[in-house]
Amino acid sequence: MTAVTAALTACSQPGVGEVPARAEPRSEPSTPSSTAEVPGLRVEEVARGMSHGWDIGFLPDGQVLVTQRPARIALLSSSEPGASVTEVDADLTDVFVQGEGGLMGMVVHPDFAESRRFTTCQTHMANGEPVDIRLVTWQLSDDGRSATRERDLLTGLPLTGGRHSGCRPTIADDGSLIVGTGDTAVGSVPQDRTSLGGKVLRLNLETGEPMPDNPFIDSENQNERYLLSYGHRNIQGVAIRPGSGQIFTAEHGPDKNDEVNLIQPGGNYGWDPSQGGTVDGYDESVPMTDLERFPDAVPAKWQSGETTEAVCAATFLEGEQWGALNGALVVTALKGAKVILLTLAEAGDVDSVAIPPEIQDQFGRLRAARLGPDGNLYITTTNGQDDKLLRVTPA
């Protein structure tokens, strides 16, 4: 384990990215000026021996579920260092494991103590061929050693060869399920409001129906009723800001400008690799937020600039033990092999950014990030072999 004291640094530091100007989206990026001393961080290994840990679910009895992209589910005996790992027996033979696709995001249902339910996001195949991406609800056995598939909660999210599969579910304060999806690298999908790809979706966790106050709920198209926002490339992080209900997403850019976005209901986030349907294929030279084509598109709150970090999961820190980091947004990075910490103003603008050295380039590619019920931060590595669940606490 390590313990180092860090400081929040301005965004002008190389590798920290850029913050778009608040008042005028077309102007040059601004730089947050505030700095703050933050607690040193301690990083401990909870367990290892997994492969591409994709998401983390905390159970009421202290055990932990971890989904793994190669269609496996691990049950950890606790969130304490030295936890044992047991593979959960579940029928995942229909999961299409290719590229970025496989067994991905997960949420544990709020009533798990009674229902034993959790819901996963997974790529689905039939006869060996990719069909769609779907949300599947499972019931964990009393001993935790097996899981039974209860129902397909939502089907029909587009799927091609596994690229840009998304797919991160998170439960909002009102109990609705918020899901960030990928555009499957099909140029027309992000701006097509009848497609569930390249979107933020909002649905009822129990019934799978779109929420009745969704922005397009009166649409004649059933898919459009699920939409909270559109015009996204590949969302793999969704986080609900405590106390405000604000929804933040982390989204992969092409060769630059990964984004952190604050979601506005009905908002268009401006990704259109089809250039309004004027080009075939998938033109990744277009801006992540194309304000020329879509003047009303919603600009990002943070972007990575001229390179990409391959941002992934997102979660908020909460609790006085985090000091100046209480309320900060945590974003993991795959290619960047780091954690990016964003402190936010009340309206959601970025005030300052930090990259804690205790985690940077120490553990390889980082994917899942969830705040545990104990107030600690948990992160998975995704290097392919002997992957770990890490616990991060103030030193």
N, C-alpha and C positions, 0 to 999 in steps of 0.2 A: 504494500500500500504506500501511497505517497501523500504528503501534506505540504502544500506550497501556498503562499499568500499571493493573490493576483489583484490587479486593478482594472476597472472598466476603462477601456481606451477609446479614443475617438476613431471614427470610421475612416479617417485618412490613413490609418496604419495599413500597410500592405496586407492583403489576405483577409481583411475584415469586411470588405464590400462597400456598398454605397447605400445612402438613404435618399430616395427621391425627394425633391423640394415639396413642402407641404402646400404652399399657396398656389403654385403654378406647375402642373405636371410636366409641362414642356421645357421648363428651365433646367439648368445644370443641377446635378445632384448636390444636395446640401450635406454638411458634416455635423453630426451632433457634437456639442462642445462640452457636455457635462462628463465628469469623471467621478468615480467613487471607489473607496476601498471596499473590497469584498472579502468574505472569509476565505481562508485557504480551504482546499477541498481534499477529502480523503477518498481514495478509490479502492474498493475491496472486491475480490472475486467471490461471488456467491456460489457459482457452480460452473462447470465446463463440460465439454464432451458433446455439445450440440452442433447443428449445422445450419447456418443462415437463420438465426433466430429473428423472427419477423415482428412479433408483438408479444406483449406481456399482459397477463390477467391475474389479479390478486384475488384469492379466495378468502372467505370469512374466517376460515380456520388457520390462516397464516400460510397455506401452501400457495404455489404460484404456477400458473399455466404459461407455457411459452410455445407459440406456433413457430414452425420451422418451414422454410420455403420448399424443401424437398418432400412435402406432404407428410410431416410428422408432428406430433404434439408431445411435448415433454411436461411432466408434472414434477415440480421441485418440492421437496419436503418442507422448505421454509424459504424466507428471504434473507436468512442469515448466512454468512460465509460458511462453507463446508456442507451446504445442502446436498442431499442426494437427488439423483435424476432418474425418474422412471418414465418409460415410454408408454403413452396412453394408447390402448388398442382401439382404433377407430377405423371405419371403412373409408379410406381416402383414395381408393383405387381409381376414382373418376377424376382426380385432380390432374390437370395438364401442367406438368412441370417442365417449363422451357423458358429460357431467357430470364425475363423479370417476373414470369408467372409462376404460380404454385399456390401453396397455402400461405396466406398473407395476413392481413390485419384481423384483430379479434377484440370483442368486448365481452366482459362478464356481466350478465344481467344483474340489475340492482336487487332483484329478489332471489339471487342465487341460493341463499341459505334454505329457501323452501323449494325452489324449482330445479336447482342444479343446472340451469341453462347458461350457455354461452353461445355467441354467434361469431362465425368466421367469414372472411371474404376469400374466395378461392376461384381459381381458373378451372373450368369444367370441360371435360371431353366426353365424347361418345364414340365408340368403335375406334379409339385411338386418335380421333380428330378433334381439334378445338371447337367448342360450341359457343360458350359465353363465360362471363365472370358472374358469380352469384354469391349472395349472402345466404349462409346456411346456419340454422340454429340446431345446437346439439344439447344433449343432456348427459352430464357426467355421472358415472355410477357412484354409489355411496363410498366405495373404497378408492375412487379416483383412478382405477386402473383401466377403465374402458369408457367410451363415449358412444352414445346412440344418436344417430341422425334423426331429428324430429321433423324438420320441414325445411323446404327452400323458402326463405323469407322474401327474397327478391331475385329474379332471374333477368336475363336479357341485357346485362351490361356487355358492350361489345368486346370481342376478343379476336386477335389475329394470331401472330406467332409468339405472343408472350410479351412483346415490347410494350412499354407504357401501360402496364396493367393496373396501375394504382397500387393498392386500394386500402384506404385507412378508415375504419369506422370509429366513432367516438360518441359517447352519450352526452347530450346537452343537458343544461340545468332543468329544462322542462320535461326531460325523459325521452325526448325524440332522439332518433339515431341520425347522426350527421356522417356522411360518407364522402370522402374525396376520391375521385376516380381518374383514370388516365384516358388519353385519347386514342390508345392502341396504334399510334403512329399512322392514322388515317386522316388525311388533310381536311376533309369536310366535317369530321366529327365534332370538334370543339364548338363551332358556331351553329351546329344543328341541334335545335332545342327539342327535337324528337328522339335524339340519341342520349343514352345515359352515360356516354363516355366524355371525358374532359369536363366534368361537372362537379359541383358540390350538391349532393342529394340530401333530402330530409324526409324521414319516414317514421312510422310508428314501429317501435321495436317489437311489439307483440303481434301486430296484425300484418305488417309489411305494407300497409297502405300509406299513400302520401299524407303528410300532415295537412289538416283542413285550412290552415292559414298560410300555406306556401304561396309564393308570388304568382305562380302560373296555375293555381288550382282550378281555375275555370276553363282551362284549355280542353279542347275536344280530344287531344292526344294524351293518352294515359301516361306515357313516359314524361312528357313535359310537366305534368302535375308534380312530379318528384323534385323538380329542379329548385335549388336555392340560388345558384349562380352558374354561369357558363363561360366558355372561352378560356378554358384551362388546358394546360399541356399534360402534366402528369403529377397529380397531387399524391404525396405519400405521407404528409403530416397534417393532422387536424387537432387543434387544441382549443378548449373553451376557457376563456379568461375568468378566473374566480371573481365573483362579486359583480360582474358586468354582463355576463352572458355573451360577450363578443367572441366571434369565431375567427380564429387565425389558421391559415393553412401554409404549409411549406411545399414548394412546387419546383420540380426540376426544369431548368432551362436547357437550351440546346448546347451551344458551346460557350455561352455567357449568360449572365443574368438569371441564375436561380432566383426565386422570389419567395418572400414572406408576404402574404396578403391578409387584409382584414375583409371579411366577407360581408357584402351588402346584399340583402335579399333582392333578387332580380337583376343583379349586376352582371355586366359583361366584362371579363378580364382581358379581352383583346388578343388572344392567341388565335391566329387564322392561317395555318400553313397552306390552305387552298387559295389564298388571296381572293376571297370572295367568289370562289368557284372558277376563277379564270385560269388556274394552272392545274394540271394533273399531278398526282403523286403527293409528296409531302415536302414542301419547301421550307426548310428550317432556317433560311436566311432572314425571315420576317422577324420583326420585333416581338418579344414576349408580350408586351402590351402595346398594340399597334394603335397609337393615338391619331395617326393620319387617316386610317381606314375607319376607326371607331372613336370619334372625338369624345364620346361619353364613357369610354372604357375606364375602369377603375385602376389607377396606378398602384404599384406595389408599395408596401411600407418599408421594405428593405429588399435590395437586390445584390447579387454577388459581384457585379461589375464585369470586367473583361475576361473573367475565367469562371469556372463553375466549381462548386464544392460538392455537388450532388447531394443537396439537402434532402433529408428524409423525414424522420419523425419530429413531432413538436409536442411539448407539454409545458405547463407553467409550474414554477417553484412557488410554494406557499408555506408560510410559517416564519415566526420570528427568528428561528435558529439560522435562517439564511441571511440575516443581516441586510445589507444593501441589495442582495439578490432576491429578497422576498418580492414575489410578483413578477420576476423576470421570465421571459419566454426562452425555453431551451430548444435548440434545433440541432439535430445530429447531422453529420456529414459522412457520406460513403467515401467518395474520392478524397475529400479533404481530411478524412480520418481525425476529425475533431468535433468538439461541441462549440456551438456559437450561442452566446447568451445575449439577449436583447432586452434592455429595460425600456419600458414604454410609458408615454404620457397617458393621461386619462382617456383621451380620444383615440389612442392607438398608434400615434406616431412614435417613432423610435428616438429615444433620448441618448442612448449610449450602447456600446457593443463591447463584449469581452470574449476572448478565446482563452479559457483556462489552460495553463501549460500542463497541469496534471493529467489531462486527458488527450492533449494534442499529440498525435503520432506515437502514442504509447500502446495502443491496443488494435491498431488497424482500422478497418472499415466499421463504422458505427451505424446501427439502424434504429431499433426501437428505443423509445424513451417514454417512460411513464412515471408519474409520481405515485409512490406507494402509500397505503393507508397510514404508515408510520411517518410520513412526511419526508422520506428519503427519495432520492432520484435513482431510478433503475434503468440501465442501458444494456442492450445486447450488441455483441460484435457479430459481424457477418463476413467472415473471411473464408468460410467454406469447410474448414476442418477445426475441430476442437474449439468451437465458438463458445463464448462465455456470457453469463449474466453478471453485470457489474453493479455494485451498489456505491452511490456517490453521496457523501455526507459532508457537512461543514466540519473542518478539522478541529 
